[in-house]
Amino acid sequence: MPTKSDIEYQIKELKMDYINLQGDIEKLESTGHNDQVAKAEQRLANMEAKLAELNKQLAEL
């Protein structure tokens, strides 16, 4: 079972990736790559689900 610090690290890492992906989406939108935007938005949704799961794990500790 992961420790509290392991989960906190994963959350921080995921948040950084999320922020970077949001920036990438903005760039894709501004250059008209809408097909790639949809894929990136799905990745954001997956990250949000993982973040919720990690926060739940952290709350249970």
C-alpha beads as a LAMMPS data file, in Angstrom:
LAMMPS data file: protein, C-alpha beads

61 atoms
60 bonds

1 atom types
1 bond types

-500.0 500.0 xlo xhi
-500.0 500.0 ylo yhi
-500.0 500.0 zlo zhi

Masses

1 110.0

Atoms # bond

1 1 1 0.000 0.000 0.000
2 1 1 1.410 3.404 -0.915
3 1 1 2.424 5.758 1.853
4 1 1 0.989 9.218 2.407
5 1 1 4.104 10.827 0.930
6 1 1 3.918 8.538 -2.131
7 1 1 0.331 9.574 -2.790
8 1 1 1.111 13.253 -2.224
9 1 1 3.996 13.020 -4.688
10 1 1 1.774 11.348 -7.289
11 1 1 -0.827 14.105 -6.819
12 1 1 1.772 16.851 -7.301
13 1 1 3.169 15.137 -10.383
14 1 1 -0.293 14.649 -11.867
15 1 1 -1.187 18.298 -11.238
16 1 1 1.970 19.429 -13.049
17 1 1 1.154 17.175 -16.013
18 1 1 -2.413 18.495 -15.997
19 1 1 -1.265 22.117 -16.138
20 1 1 1.161 21.350 -18.960
21 1 1 -1.540 19.561 -20.931
22 1 1 -3.916 22.501 -20.505
23 1 1 -1.259 24.738 -22.058
24 1 1 -0.808 22.287 -24.905
25 1 1 -4.547 22.281 -25.537
26 1 1 -4.594 26.069 -25.758
27 1 1 -1.789 25.956 -28.321
28 1 1 -3.565 23.252 -30.330
29 1 1 -6.809 25.226 -30.312
30 1 1 -5.101 28.375 -31.487
31 1 1 -3.474 26.535 -34.399
32 1 1 -6.661 24.735 -35.470
33 1 1 -5.738 21.161 -34.524
34 1 1 -9.197 20.322 -33.213
35 1 1 -8.819 16.572 -33.735
36 1 1 -5.873 16.529 -31.343
37 1 1 -7.711 18.798 -28.897
38 1 1 -10.405 16.165 -28.383
39 1 1 -7.791 13.516 -27.585
40 1 1 -6.004 15.850 -25.176
41 1 1 -9.275 16.729 -23.461
42 1 1 -9.928 13.024 -22.949
43 1 1 -6.500 12.732 -21.339
44 1 1 -7.472 15.611 -19.026
45 1 1 -10.633 13.745 -18.039
46 1 1 -8.569 10.639 -17.298
47 1 1 -6.188 12.706 -15.184
48 1 1 -9.111 14.189 -13.249
49 1 1 -10.404 10.696 -12.490
50 1 1 -6.965 9.565 -11.328
51 1 1 -6.607 12.680 -9.190
52 1 1 -9.964 11.996 -7.539
53 1 1 -8.862 8.425 -6.862
54 1 1 -5.581 9.579 -5.311
55 1 1 -7.339 12.174 -3.143
56 1 1 -9.718 9.483 -1.934
57 1 1 -6.777 7.227 -1.051
58 1 1 -5.125 10.097 0.790
59 1 1 -8.287 10.823 2.771
60 1 1 -8.513 7.166 3.803
61 1 1 -5.061 7.179 5.388

Bonds

1 1 1 2
2 1 2 3
3 1 3 4
4 1 4 5
5 1 5 6
6 1 6 7
7 1 7 8
8 1 8 9
9 1 9 10
10 1 10 11
11 1 11 12
12 1 12 13
13 1 13 14
14 1 14 15
15 1 15 16
16 1 16 17
17 1 17 18
18 1 18 19
19 1 19 20
20 1 20 21
21 1 21 22
22 1 22 23
23 1 23 24
24 1 24 25
25 1 25 26
26 1 26 27
27 1 27 28
28 1 28 29
29 1 29 30
30 1 30 31
31 1 31 32
32 1 32 33
33 1 33 34
34 1 34 35
35 1 35 36
36 1 36 37
37 1 37 38
38 1 38 39
39 1 39 40
40 1 40 41
41 1 41 42
42 1 42 43
43 1 43 44
44 1 44 45
45 1 45 46
46 1 46 47
47 1 47 48
48 1 48 49
49 1 49 50
50 1 50 51
51 1 51 52
52 1 52 53
53 1 53 54
54 1 54 55
55 1 55 56
56 1 56 57
57 1 57 58
58 1 58 59
59 1 59 60
60 1 60 61
